């Protein structure tokens, strides 16, 4: 008998119909409840048991690089970049803005948690937890509950590598500084970076490259195929002797660059270049846009820098220690033309040049017009070549 607001109907179903109807109605109710329930991503203390056949580990293309700016209680923010590899290794870069001059780099191994939706970094990464979603991850301290949802500002989003057709232009528009080098086991490659204060920089332009920072300048041609593989031609170099650490840089780079390298460029808050050898060794670079890319083509000028400095006023009107310089002229064959100009105080900075007291130098500079590009101060000077240098007697 079924009662509906006082109406009673007596039904006499055939044998077997009652149990079938009860089962069907129960299934329909369960289906309706499931369809209307809100989707709860991730795993938390109060969530239902995750379906082991459909979790982040086996349902998502999670391997890749994620980056973003995270909130910080006592600084403007934290720039973070995390790379997750299929072999369960990771690379984590953390930089507290206005506090760290350079990012802290961590590399190690991670393990998937039982639910398949989050991973735990090893001790190198401070035991942090990483909640993995579609095209995004969220970082948590060790011991925290890793569960969705999370505010957008607490997430890192996945970066997509540049297409091979875009690589030549991007390589040429940046100066690439080697941040770290590791073999296939994640161990540092002997000699890289150099055990000196000099940076190792790669520069590309018009199918040519040159490398500074070791003992000798290394240069040659390069090609990039449709798969993004970077091949270096047989390199030439200067032939000078240096301290052993700088010589090791040359030897290590020459060995690595003798074989084709898989390249990957990622853009975002920072532009990075990753070169990977067939054996799994990795060179990781940070990119800084070149003055040519920012301001256009420069004017070439020659100046002579005196052995002593003078006190002068800088662009802000403050007292500063300034170079003494005068203009020099050379023809296309490099021969001196005319007489040097008058000595004048020079308060500008010359990128790539450090004045040594008591040393007179003639410099070839690139002068970029920053004002024309809306770049503030009128000119930017970049050292192109030291033409001559002489230690003056007191």
BALOBA-1460 file (C-alpha; in Angstrom, 3 decimals):
// residues 394
<rec num="1" residu="x" x="0.000" y="0.000" z="0.000"/>
<rec num="2" residu="x" x="1.287" y="3.471" z="-0.936"/>
<rec num="3" residu="x" x="0.064" y="6.538" z="0.959"/>
<rec num="4" residu="x" x="0.283" y="9.999" z="-0.655"/>
<rec num="5" residu="x" x="-1.286" y="12.806" z="1.415"/>
<rec num="6" residu="x" x="-4.052" y="10.580" z="2.701"/>
<rec num="7" residu="x" x="-4.750" y="8.819" z="-0.582"/>
<rec num="8" residu="x" x="-4.264" y="5.075" z="-0.155"/>
<rec num="9" residu="x" x="-3.797" y="2.809" z="-3.117"/>
<rec num="10" residu="x" x="-3.459" y="-0.885" z="-2.710"/>
<rec num="11" residu="x" x="-1.328" y="-2.572" z="-5.324"/>
<rec num="12" residu="x" x="-0.780" y="-6.227" z="-5.854"/>
<rec num="13" residu="x" x="2.302" y="-6.515" z="-8.040"/>
<rec num="14" residu="x" x="3.319" y="-9.678" z="-9.652"/>
<rec num="15" residu="x" x="5.922" y="-11.760" z="-7.861"/>
<rec num="16" residu="x" x="9.458" y="-10.303" z="-8.282"/>
<rec num="17" residu="x" x="8.280" y="-6.832" z="-9.344"/>
<rec num="18" residu="x" x="8.587" y="-5.277" z="-5.848"/>
<rec num="19" residu="x" x="12.271" y="-6.085" z="-5.390"/>
<rec num="20" residu="x" x="13.123" y="-4.906" z="-8.902"/>
<rec num="21" residu="x" x="11.256" y="-1.607" z="-8.406"/>
<rec num="22" residu="x" x="12.962" y="-0.988" z="-5.058"/>
<rec num="23" residu="x" x="16.403" y="-1.513" z="-6.620"/>
<rec num="24" residu="x" x="15.650" y="0.763" z="-9.603"/>
<rec num="25" residu="x" x="14.356" y="3.598" z="-7.428"/>
<rec num="26" residu="x" x="17.412" y="3.333" z="-5.139"/>
<rec num="27" residu="x" x="19.783" y="3.468" z="-8.091"/>
<rec num="28" residu="x" x="17.960" y="6.476" z="-9.541"/>
<rec num="29" residu="x" x="18.174" y="8.331" z="-6.240"/>
<rec num="30" residu="x" x="21.880" y="7.598" z="-5.891"/>
<rec num="31" residu="x" x="22.508" y="8.748" z="-9.463"/>
<rec num="32" residu="x" x="20.614" y="11.996" z="-8.873"/>
<rec num="33" residu="x" x="22.517" y="12.722" z="-5.658"/>
<rec num="34" residu="x" x="25.844" y="12.094" z="-7.347"/>
<rec num="35" residu="x" x="25.045" y="14.345" z="-10.317"/>
<rec num="36" residu="x" x="24.012" y="17.234" z="-8.059"/>
<rec num="37" residu="x" x="26.893" y="17.006" z="-5.574"/>
<rec num="38" residu="x" x="29.658" y="19.628" z="-5.936"/>
<rec num="39" residu="x" x="32.958" y="18.459" z="-7.400"/>
<rec num="40" residu="x" x="35.684" y="18.310" z="-4.741"/>
<rec num="41" residu="x" x="39.180" y="18.137" z="-6.216"/>
<rec num="42" residu="x" x="42.100" y="16.662" z="-4.345"/>
<rec num="43" residu="x" x="42.236" y="14.803" z="-1.064"/>
<rec num="44" residu="x" x="41.459" y="16.124" z="2.407"/>
<rec num="45" residu="x" x="40.600" y="14.686" z="5.782"/>
<rec num="46" residu="x" x="36.850" y="14.898" z="5.108"/>
<rec num="47" residu="x" x="36.813" y="13.818" z="1.447"/>
<rec num="48" residu="x" x="35.607" y="10.492" z="0.150"/>
<rec num="49" residu="x" x="38.117" y="7.828" z="-0.814"/>
<rec num="50" residu="x" x="39.787" y="8.733" z="-4.126"/>
<rec num="51" residu="x" x="39.216" y="6.502" z="-7.119"/>
<rec num="52" residu="x" x="42.666" y="4.956" z="-7.709"/>
<rec num="53" residu="x" x="41.923" y="4.610" z="-11.426"/>
<rec num="54" residu="x" x="41.253" y="8.360" z="-11.907"/>
<rec num="55" residu="x" x="43.727" y="10.534" z="-10.040"/>
<rec num="56" residu="x" x="46.222" y="13.200" z="-11.020"/>
<rec num="57" residu="x" x="49.089" y="10.757" z="-11.288"/>
<rec num="58" residu="x" x="47.539" y="8.540" z="-13.954"/>
<rec num="59" residu="x" x="44.943" y="10.834" z="-15.545"/>
<rec num="60" residu="x" x="46.857" y="14.111" z="-16.104"/>
<rec num="61" residu="x" x="49.838" y="15.120" z="-18.216"/>
<rec num="62" residu="x" x="51.501" y="16.486" z="-15.095"/>
<rec num="63" residu="x" x="55.192" y="16.494" z="-16.120"/>
<rec num="64" residu="x" x="56.379" y="20.012" z="-16.944"/>
<rec num="65" residu="x" x="57.296" y="23.392" z="-15.484"/>
<rec num="66" residu="x" x="54.982" y="25.520" z="-13.345"/>
<rec num="67" residu="x" x="55.579" y="29.115" z="-12.266"/>
<rec num="68" residu="x" x="53.927" y="32.027" z="-10.514"/>
<rec num="69" residu="x" x="54.092" y="34.684" z="-7.809"/>
<rec num="70" residu="x" x="52.968" y="33.508" z="-4.368"/>
<rec num="71" residu="x" x="51.855" y="35.725" z="-1.467"/>
<rec num="72" residu="x" x="54.362" y="36.612" z="1.252"/>
<rec num="73" residu="x" x="53.623" y="37.928" z="4.760"/>
<rec num="74" residu="x" x="56.654" y="40.211" z="5.017"/>
<rec num="75" residu="x" x="57.724" y="40.858" z="1.417"/>
<rec num="76" residu="x" x="56.078" y="41.866" z="-1.891"/>
<rec num="77" residu="x" x="55.840" y="38.255" z="-3.031"/>
<rec num="78" residu="x" x="57.650" y="35.021" z="-3.795"/>
<rec num="79" residu="x" x="58.616" y="34.074" z="-7.326"/>
<rec num="80" residu="x" x="58.446" y="30.280" z="-7.566"/>
<rec num="81" residu="x" x="59.159" y="27.851" z="-10.397"/>
<rec num="82" residu="x" x="58.770" y="24.076" z="-10.120"/>
<rec num="83" residu="x" x="59.676" y="21.467" z="-12.703"/>
<rec num="84" residu="x" x="58.321" y="17.933" z="-12.307"/>
<rec num="85" residu="x" x="59.951" y="15.187" z="-14.363"/>
<rec num="86" residu="x" x="58.583" y="11.774" z="-15.314"/>
<rec num="87" residu="x" x="61.434" y="10.048" z="-13.493"/>
<rec num="88" residu="x" x="60.111" y="11.609" z="-10.246"/>
<rec num="89" residu="x" x="62.887" y="14.173" z="-9.978"/>
<rec num="90" residu="x" x="62.171" y="17.871" z="-9.507"/>
<rec num="91" residu="x" x="63.746" y="21.320" z="-9.650"/>
<rec num="92" residu="x" x="62.424" y="24.090" z="-7.405"/>
<rec num="93" residu="x" x="63.403" y="27.761" z="-7.606"/>
<rec num="94" residu="x" x="62.305" y="30.174" z="-4.856"/>
<rec num="95" residu="x" x="63.051" y="33.912" z="-4.677"/>
<rec num="96" residu="x" x="61.694" y="36.283" z="-2.020"/>
<rec num="97" residu="x" x="61.287" y="39.646" z="-3.752"/>
<rec num="98" residu="x" x="63.289" y="42.579" z="-2.298"/>
<rec num="99" residu="x" x="65.077" y="40.083" z="-0.051"/>
<rec num="100" residu="x" x="66.916" y="37.595" z="-2.271"/>
<rec num="101" residu="x" x="69.331" y="38.823" z="-4.915"/>
<rec num="102" residu="x" x="69.032" y="35.533" z="-6.762"/>
<rec num="103" residu="x" x="66.685" y="32.528" z="-6.586"/>
<rec num="104" residu="x" x="67.469" y="29.593" z="-4.305"/>
<rec num="105" residu="x" x="67.770" y="26.426" z="-6.394"/>
<rec num="106" residu="x" x="66.741" y="23.012" z="-5.069"/>
<rec num="107" residu="x" x="66.880" y="19.691" z="-6.921"/>
<rec num="108" residu="x" x="65.930" y="16.254" z="-5.690"/>
<rec num="109" residu="x" x="63.335" y="13.459" z="-5.789"/>
<rec num="110" residu="x" x="59.637" y="13.364" z="-5.009"/>
<rec num="111" residu="x" x="57.156" y="10.637" z="-4.097"/>
<rec num="112" residu="x" x="53.454" y="10.397" z="-4.912"/>
<rec num="113" residu="x" x="51.102" y="10.280" z="-1.969"/>
<rec num="114" residu="x" x="48.709" y="7.319" z="-1.639"/>
<rec num="115" residu="x" x="45.751" y="9.221" z="-3.127"/>
<rec num="116" residu="x" x="47.677" y="9.934" z="-6.349"/>
<rec num="117" residu="x" x="46.718" y="13.632" z="-6.286"/>
<rec num="118" residu="x" x="49.676" y="15.138" z="-4.401"/>
<rec num="119" residu="x" x="53.407" y="14.583" z="-4.105"/>
<rec num="120" residu="x" x="55.955" y="15.117" z="-1.338"/>
<rec num="121" residu="x" x="59.393" y="16.601" z="-2.044"/>
<rec num="122" residu="x" x="62.436" y="15.109" z="-0.364"/>
<rec num="123" residu="x" x="64.561" y="16.828" z="2.260"/>
<rec num="124" residu="x" x="66.227" y="19.029" z="-0.374"/>
<rec num="125" residu="x" x="62.818" y="20.612" z="-0.967"/>
<rec num="126" residu="x" x="62.013" y="20.874" z="2.744"/>
<rec num="127" residu="x" x="59.420" y="18.100" z="2.596"/>
<rec num="128" residu="x" x="56.985" y="20.441" z="0.855"/>
<rec num="129" residu="x" x="53.783" y="19.003" z="-0.542"/>
<rec num="130" residu="x" x="52.560" y="19.746" z="-4.045"/>
<rec num="131" residu="x" x="48.913" y="19.337" z="-4.989"/>
<rec num="132" residu="x" x="48.681" y="18.509" z="-8.703"/>
<rec num="133" residu="x" x="45.785" y="19.662" z="-10.888"/>
<rec num="134" residu="x" x="45.081" y="20.180" z="-14.584"/>
<rec num="135" residu="x" x="47.699" y="22.713" z="-15.751"/>
<rec num="136" residu="x" x="48.361" y="23.932" z="-12.210"/>
<rec num="137" residu="x" x="49.911" y="22.979" z="-8.889"/>
<rec num="138" residu="x" x="49.727" y="24.372" z="-5.347"/>
<rec num="139" residu="x" x="52.587" y="24.349" z="-2.837"/>
<rec num="140" residu="x" x="52.128" y="23.485" z="0.854"/>
<rec num="141" residu="x" x="54.492" y="23.305" z="3.791"/>
<rec num="142" residu="x" x="55.370" y="19.899" z="5.219"/>
<rec num="143" residu="x" x="52.530" y="18.544" z="7.353"/>
<rec num="144" residu="x" x="49.809" y="20.778" z="5.871"/>
<rec num="145" residu="x" x="46.621" y="19.346" z="4.366"/>
<rec num="146" residu="x" x="46.966" y="19.444" z="0.570"/>
<rec num="147" residu="x" x="43.462" y="19.795" z="-0.860"/>
<rec num="148" residu="x" x="41.544" y="21.755" z="-3.448"/>
<rec num="149" residu="x" x="40.101" y="24.327" z="-3.805"/>
<rec num="150" residu="x" x="42.917" y="26.851" z="-3.466"/>
<rec num="151" residu="x" x="42.924" y="30.581" z="-4.200"/>
<rec num="152" residu="x" x="44.339" y="31.456" z="-7.618"/>
<rec num="153" residu="x" x="47.160" y="33.537" z="-6.098"/>
<rec num="154" residu="x" x="48.437" y="30.440" z="-4.294"/>
<rec num="155" residu="x" x="48.766" y="28.394" z="-7.494"/>
<rec num="156" residu="x" x="51.562" y="27.938" z="-10.016"/>
<rec num="157" residu="x" x="50.448" y="27.581" z="-13.617"/>
<rec num="158" residu="x" x="52.051" y="25.440" z="-16.277"/>
<rec num="159" residu="x" x="54.402" y="27.069" z="-18.783"/>
<rec num="160" residu="x" x="54.396" y="25.953" z="-22.409"/>
<rec num="161" residu="x" x="57.782" y="25.740" z="-24.189"/>
<rec num="162" residu="x" x="58.290" y="27.967" z="-27.220"/>
<rec num="163" residu="x" x="57.834" y="26.353" z="-30.617"/>
<rec num="164" residu="x" x="61.024" y="25.491" z="-32.507"/>
<rec num="165" residu="x" x="60.252" y="28.213" z="-35.059"/>
<rec num="166" residu="x" x="60.399" y="30.854" z="-32.310"/>
<rec num="167" residu="x" x="63.686" y="29.680" z="-30.795"/>
<rec num="168" residu="x" x="66.223" y="31.482" z="-33.045"/>
<rec num="169" residu="x" x="64.629" y="34.919" z="-32.477"/>
<rec num="170" residu="x" x="64.359" y="34.366" z="-28.719"/>
<rec num="171" residu="x" x="67.912" y="33.037" z="-28.391"/>
<rec num="172" residu="x" x="69.274" y="36.081" z="-30.206"/>
<rec num="173" residu="x" x="67.205" y="38.541" z="-28.149"/>
<rec num="174" residu="x" x="68.720" y="37.444" z="-24.827"/>
<rec num="175" residu="x" x="72.044" y="37.047" z="-23.088"/>
<rec num="176" residu="x" x="71.998" y="33.640" z="-21.361"/>
<rec num="177" residu="x" x="73.744" y="33.226" z="-18.011"/>
<rec num="178" residu="x" x="74.482" y="29.706" z="-16.783"/>
<rec num="179" residu="x" x="72.654" y="29.157" z="-13.482"/>
<rec num="180" residu="x" x="73.579" y="25.502" z="-12.907"/>
<rec num="181" residu="x" x="74.764" y="22.365" z="-14.658"/>
<rec num="182" residu="x" x="74.028" y="18.772" z="-13.640"/>
<rec num="183" residu="x" x="74.575" y="15.277" z="-14.997"/>
<rec num="184" residu="x" x="71.832" y="12.681" z="-15.533"/>
<rec num="185" residu="x" x="71.932" y="11.767" z="-11.814"/>
<rec num="186" residu="x" x="71.445" y="15.392" z="-10.773"/>
<rec num="187" residu="x" x="75.039" y="15.816" z="-9.623"/>
<rec num="188" residu="x" x="76.978" y="19.004" z="-10.462"/>
<rec num="189" residu="x" x="79.158" y="18.776" z="-13.567"/>
<rec num="190" residu="x" x="82.805" y="19.289" z="-12.638"/>
<rec num="191" residu="x" x="83.973" y="22.774" z="-13.548"/>
<rec num="192" residu="x" x="80.510" y="24.291" z="-14.117"/>
<rec num="193" residu="x" x="79.780" y="26.967" z="-13.125"/>
<rec num="194" residu="x" x="83.296" y="28.263" z="-12.738"/>
<rec num="195" residu="x" x="84.733" y="28.611" z="-9.252"/>
<rec num="196" residu="x" x="85.313" y="32.304" z="-9.970"/>
<rec num="197" residu="x" x="83.217" y="35.477" z="-9.790"/>
<rec num="198" residu="x" x="82.879" y="35.572" z="-13.597"/>
<rec num="199" residu="x" x="79.528" y="34.620" z="-15.117"/>
<rec num="200" residu="x" x="79.344" y="32.132" z="-17.969"/>
<rec num="201" residu="x" x="77.329" y="33.811" z="-20.727"/>
<rec num="202" residu="x" x="76.065" y="32.455" z="-24.046"/>
<rec num="203" residu="x" x="75.247" y="34.960" z="-26.801"/>
<rec num="204" residu="x" x="73.547" y="34.159" z="-30.133"/>
<rec num="205" residu="x" x="73.173" y="36.261" z="-33.263"/>
<rec num="206" residu="x" x="72.694" y="35.735" z="-37.016"/>
<rec num="207" residu="x" x="73.515" y="32.026" z="-36.860"/>
<rec num="208" residu="x" x="76.625" y="32.619" z="-34.758"/>
<rec num="209" residu="x" x="77.320" y="32.287" z="-31.033"/>
<rec num="210" residu="x" x="80.040" y="33.172" z="-28.569"/>
<rec num="211" residu="x" x="80.669" y="32.136" z="-24.979"/>
<rec num="212" residu="x" x="82.349" y="34.269" z="-22.304"/>
<rec num="213" residu="x" x="83.223" y="33.502" z="-18.713"/>
<rec num="214" residu="x" x="85.714" y="30.693" z="-18.942"/>
<rec num="215" residu="x" x="89.337" y="31.153" z="-19.832"/>
<rec num="216" residu="x" x="88.953" y="31.788" z="-23.562"/>
<rec num="217" residu="x" x="86.163" y="33.262" z="-25.656"/>
<rec num="218" residu="x" x="84.603" y="30.412" z="-27.640"/>
<rec num="219" residu="x" x="82.705" y="31.055" z="-30.853"/>
<rec num="220" residu="x" x="81.225" y="29.401" z="-33.911"/>
<rec num="221" residu="x" x="77.998" y="28.720" z="-35.787"/>
<rec num="222" residu="x" x="74.818" y="26.981" z="-34.654"/>
<rec num="223" residu="x" x="71.651" y="25.453" z="-36.130"/>
<rec num="224" residu="x" x="68.220" y="24.554" z="-34.721"/>
<rec num="225" residu="x" x="66.167" y="21.811" z="-36.389"/>
<rec num="226" residu="x" x="62.368" y="21.429" z="-36.510"/>
<rec num="227" residu="x" x="62.419" y="19.473" z="-33.226"/>
<rec num="228" residu="x" x="64.261" y="22.221" z="-31.352"/>
<rec num="229" residu="x" x="67.594" y="20.376" z="-31.277"/>
<rec num="230" residu="x" x="70.503" y="22.804" z="-31.064"/>
<rec num="231" residu="x" x="73.742" y="21.852" z="-32.833"/>
<rec num="232" residu="x" x="76.993" y="23.787" z="-32.521"/>
<rec num="233" residu="x" x="79.587" y="23.845" z="-35.281"/>
<rec num="234" residu="x" x="83.201" y="23.125" z="-34.512"/>
<rec num="235" residu="x" x="84.231" y="25.962" z="-32.222"/>
<rec num="236" residu="x" x="87.152" y="28.342" z="-32.425"/>
<rec num="237" residu="x" x="88.573" y="30.086" z="-29.397"/>
<rec num="238" residu="x" x="91.239" y="32.454" z="-28.229"/>
<rec num="239" residu="x" x="94.415" y="30.790" z="-26.974"/>
<rec num="240" residu="x" x="95.429" y="32.196" z="-23.615"/>
<rec num="241" residu="x" x="96.384" y="30.536" z="-20.355"/>
<rec num="242" residu="x" x="94.322" y="30.985" z="-17.194"/>
<rec num="243" residu="x" x="93.836" y="29.647" z="-13.690"/>
<rec num="244" residu="x" x="92.825" y="25.941" z="-13.566"/>
<rec num="245" residu="x" x="89.168" y="26.667" z="-12.646"/>
<rec num="246" residu="x" x="88.649" y="28.752" z="-15.789"/>
<rec num="247" residu="x" x="90.399" y="26.132" z="-17.950"/>
<rec num="248" residu="x" x="87.967" y="23.504" z="-16.606"/>
<rec num="249" residu="x" x="85.045" y="25.624" z="-17.770"/>
<rec num="250" residu="x" x="86.373" y="25.609" z="-21.341"/>
<rec num="251" residu="x" x="86.972" y="21.850" z="-21.302"/>
<rec num="252" residu="x" x="83.565" y="20.991" z="-19.835"/>
<rec num="253" residu="x" x="81.670" y="23.229" z="-22.270"/>
<rec num="254" residu="x" x="83.625" y="21.997" z="-25.294"/>
<rec num="255" residu="x" x="82.743" y="18.401" z="-24.404"/>
<rec num="256" residu="x" x="79.034" y="19.107" z="-23.878"/>
<rec num="257" residu="x" x="78.601" y="21.277" z="-26.964"/>
<rec num="258" residu="x" x="80.249" y="18.722" z="-29.246"/>
<rec num="259" residu="x" x="76.932" y="16.816" z="-29.416"/>
<rec num="260" residu="x" x="73.398" y="17.934" z="-30.376"/>
<rec num="261" residu="x" x="71.434" y="19.286" z="-27.421"/>
<rec num="262" residu="x" x="67.685" y="19.318" z="-26.925"/>
<rec num="263" residu="x" x="66.595" y="22.898" z="-26.195"/>
<rec num="264" residu="x" x="63.635" y="24.257" z="-24.254"/>
<rec num="265" residu="x" x="62.838" y="27.930" z="-23.730"/>
<rec num="266" residu="x" x="60.184" y="28.993" z="-21.222"/>
<rec num="267" residu="x" x="58.905" y="32.537" z="-20.839"/>
<rec num="268" residu="x" x="57.034" y="34.193" z="-17.988"/>
<rec num="269" residu="x" x="58.249" y="36.248" z="-15.044"/>
<rec num="270" residu="x" x="61.685" y="34.925" z="-16.060"/>
<rec num="271" residu="x" x="62.911" y="33.608" z="-19.409"/>
<rec num="272" residu="x" x="64.952" y="30.415" z="-19.151"/>
<rec num="273" residu="x" x="66.848" y="28.095" z="-21.478"/>
<rec num="274" residu="x" x="67.450" y="24.408" z="-20.832"/>
<rec num="275" residu="x" x="69.937" y="22.395" z="-22.909"/>
<rec num="276" residu="x" x="69.904" y="18.620" z="-22.435"/>
<rec num="277" residu="x" x="72.499" y="16.215" z="-23.829"/>
<rec num="278" residu="x" x="71.706" y="12.700" z="-25.153"/>
<rec num="279" residu="x" x="73.180" y="11.321" z="-21.901"/>
<rec num="280" residu="x" x="70.834" y="13.451" z="-19.770"/>
<rec num="281" residu="x" x="73.245" y="16.197" z="-18.678"/>
<rec num="282" residu="x" x="71.538" y="19.590" z="-18.291"/>
<rec num="283" residu="x" x="72.695" y="23.181" z="-18.687"/>
<rec num="284" residu="x" x="70.178" y="25.658" z="-17.228"/>
<rec num="285" residu="x" x="70.332" y="29.374" z="-18.132"/>
<rec num="286" residu="x" x="68.468" y="32.517" z="-17.177"/>
<rec num="287" residu="x" x="67.917" y="35.043" z="-19.963"/>
<rec num="288" residu="x" x="68.265" y="38.809" z="-19.929"/>
<rec num="289" residu="x" x="67.015" y="40.784" z="-22.925"/>
<rec num="290" residu="x" x="69.873" y="42.335" z="-24.878"/>
<rec num="291" residu="x" x="70.137" y="46.114" z="-25.351"/>
<rec num="292" residu="x" x="69.663" y="45.566" z="-29.110"/>
<rec num="293" residu="x" x="66.314" y="43.865" z="-28.435"/>
<rec num="294" residu="x" x="65.238" y="46.656" z="-26.083"/>
<rec num="295" residu="x" x="66.576" y="49.779" z="-27.819"/>
<rec num="296" residu="x" x="67.453" y="48.880" z="-31.402"/>
<rec num="297" residu="x" x="70.811" y="49.062" z="-33.122"/>
<rec num="298" residu="x" x="73.578" y="51.058" z="-31.377"/>
<rec num="299" residu="x" x="76.075" y="53.655" z="-32.507"/>
<rec num="300" residu="x" x="79.716" y="52.616" z="-32.246"/>
<rec num="301" residu="x" x="81.949" y="55.099" z="-30.422"/>
<rec num="302" residu="x" x="85.559" y="55.096" z="-29.183"/>
<rec num="303" residu="x" x="86.661" y="56.713" z="-25.934"/>
<rec num="304" residu="x" x="89.926" y="56.890" z="-24.030"/>
<rec num="305" residu="x" x="89.592" y="56.418" z="-20.274"/>
<rec num="306" residu="x" x="92.201" y="58.164" z="-18.124"/>
<rec num="307" residu="x" x="94.196" y="56.420" z="-15.415"/>
<rec num="308" residu="x" x="92.656" y="58.525" z="-12.642"/>
<rec num="309" residu="x" x="89.128" y="59.562" z="-11.718"/>
<rec num="310" residu="x" x="87.740" y="62.970" z="-10.781"/>
<rec num="311" residu="x" x="84.926" y="64.250" z="-8.588"/>
<rec num="312" residu="x" x="81.888" y="65.439" z="-10.556"/>
<rec num="313" residu="x" x="78.092" y="65.715" z="-10.456"/>
<rec num="314" residu="x" x="76.039" y="62.779" z="-11.733"/>
<rec num="315" residu="x" x="72.682" y="62.989" z="-13.545"/>
<rec num="316" residu="x" x="70.865" y="63.441" z="-10.230"/>
<rec num="317" residu="x" x="73.078" y="66.318" z="-9.213"/>
<rec num="318" residu="x" x="74.840" y="64.331" z="-6.498"/>
<rec num="319" residu="x" x="78.608" y="64.293" z="-6.015"/>
<rec num="320" residu="x" x="80.194" y="61.163" z="-7.519"/>
<rec num="321" residu="x" x="83.540" y="59.668" z="-8.479"/>
<rec num="322" residu="x" x="83.669" y="59.914" z="-12.277"/>
<rec num="323" residu="x" x="85.874" y="58.653" z="-15.071"/>
<rec num="324" residu="x" x="87.935" y="61.040" z="-17.167"/>
<rec num="325" residu="x" x="87.342" y="60.351" z="-20.842"/>
<rec num="326" residu="x" x="87.999" y="61.860" z="-24.249"/>
<rec num="327" residu="x" x="86.711" y="60.901" z="-27.669"/>
<rec num="328" residu="x" x="88.937" y="59.036" z="-30.113"/>
<rec num="329" residu="x" x="88.521" y="58.436" z="-33.857"/>
<rec num="330" residu="x" x="89.573" y="55.407" z="-35.931"/>
<rec num="331" residu="x" x="89.061" y="54.590" z="-39.608"/>
<rec num="332" residu="x" x="87.754" y="51.298" z="-41.062"/>
<rec num="333" residu="x" x="91.288" y="49.837" z="-40.950"/>
<rec num="334" residu="x" x="91.630" y="50.663" z="-37.253"/>
<rec num="335" residu="x" x="94.094" y="53.518" z="-37.794"/>
<rec num="336" residu="x" x="93.937" y="56.627" z="-35.624"/>
<rec num="337" residu="x" x="92.255" y="59.605" z="-37.272"/>
<rec num="338" residu="x" x="92.666" y="63.213" z="-36.080"/>
<rec num="339" residu="x" x="93.550" y="64.400" z="-32.619"/>
<rec num="340" residu="x" x="91.907" y="63.224" z="-29.358"/>
<rec num="341" residu="x" x="89.166" y="65.423" z="-27.914"/>
<rec num="342" residu="x" x="89.345" y="67.285" z="-24.619"/>
<rec num="343" residu="x" x="89.246" y="65.396" z="-21.310"/>
<rec num="344" residu="x" x="85.772" y="65.453" z="-19.767"/>
<rec num="345" residu="x" x="84.205" y="63.923" z="-16.640"/>
<rec num="346" residu="x" x="82.024" y="60.887" z="-17.401"/>
<rec num="347" residu="x" x="79.416" y="59.952" z="-14.802"/>
<rec num="348" residu="x" x="77.683" y="57.179" z="-16.777"/>
<rec num="349" residu="x" x="78.124" y="53.439" z="-16.201"/>
<rec num="350" residu="x" x="79.716" y="51.301" z="-18.903"/>
<rec num="351" residu="x" x="78.278" y="47.783" z="-18.831"/>
<rec num="352" residu="x" x="81.017" y="45.161" z="-18.910"/>
<rec num="353" residu="x" x="83.811" y="47.557" z="-17.923"/>
<rec num="354" residu="x" x="85.492" y="48.035" z="-14.551"/>
<rec num="355" residu="x" x="88.002" y="50.851" z="-14.207"/>
<rec num="356" residu="x" x="91.362" y="49.958" z="-12.679"/>
<rec num="357" residu="x" x="93.170" y="52.891" z="-10.995"/>
<rec num="358" residu="x" x="96.417" y="53.714" z="-12.748"/>
<rec num="359" residu="x" x="95.395" y="52.064" z="-16.028"/>
<rec num="360" residu="x" x="94.633" y="54.045" z="-19.190"/>
<rec num="361" residu="x" x="92.393" y="52.295" z="-21.733"/>
<rec num="362" residu="x" x="90.907" y="52.904" z="-25.162"/>
<rec num="363" residu="x" x="87.452" y="51.344" z="-25.436"/>
<rec num="364" residu="x" x="85.112" y="50.599" z="-28.296"/>
<rec num="365" residu="x" x="81.570" y="51.045" z="-26.993"/>
<rec num="366" residu="x" x="78.026" y="50.403" z="-28.162"/>
<rec num="367" residu="x" x="75.921" y="53.468" z="-27.428"/>
<rec num="368" residu="x" x="72.166" y="52.866" z="-27.278"/>
<rec num="369" residu="x" x="69.618" y="55.670" z="-27.443"/>
<rec num="370" residu="x" x="67.334" y="54.860" z="-24.513"/>
<rec num="371" residu="x" x="65.399" y="58.131" z="-24.719"/>
<rec num="372" residu="x" x="64.143" y="57.264" z="-28.230"/>
<rec num="373" residu="x" x="62.756" y="53.980" z="-26.843"/>
<rec num="374" residu="x" x="61.260" y="55.612" z="-23.750"/>
<rec num="375" residu="x" x="63.933" y="54.107" z="-21.546"/>
<rec num="376" residu="x" x="64.703" y="56.988" z="-19.187"/>
<rec num="377" residu="x" x="68.328" y="58.207" z="-19.221"/>
<rec num="378" residu="x" x="69.537" y="59.315" z="-22.646"/>
<rec num="379" residu="x" x="72.228" y="56.728" z="-23.403"/>
<rec num="380" residu="x" x="73.270" y="53.247" z="-22.389"/>
<rec num="381" residu="x" x="76.935" y="52.355" z="-22.914"/>
<rec num="382" residu="x" x="78.065" y="48.747" z="-23.349"/>
<rec num="383" residu="x" x="81.686" y="47.650" z="-23.701"/>
<rec num="384" residu="x" x="82.335" y="46.091" z="-27.099"/>
<rec num="385" residu="x" x="86.136" y="45.849" z="-27.149"/>
<rec num="386" residu="x" x="89.196" y="46.983" z="-25.199"/>
<rec num="387" residu="x" x="91.324" y="48.419" z="-28.023"/>
<rec num="388" residu="x" x="94.381" y="49.081" z="-25.915"/>
<rec num="389" residu="x" x="95.360" y="49.240" z="-22.255"/>
<rec num="390" residu="x" x="98.416" y="50.692" z="-20.501"/>
<rec num="391" residu="x" x="99.533" y="50.920" z="-16.896"/>
<rec num="392" residu="x" x="100.692" y="54.474" z="-16.239"/>
<rec num="393" residu="x" x="103.664" y="55.309" z="-14.050"/>
<rec num="394" residu="x" x="102.800" y="57.310" z="-10.891"/>
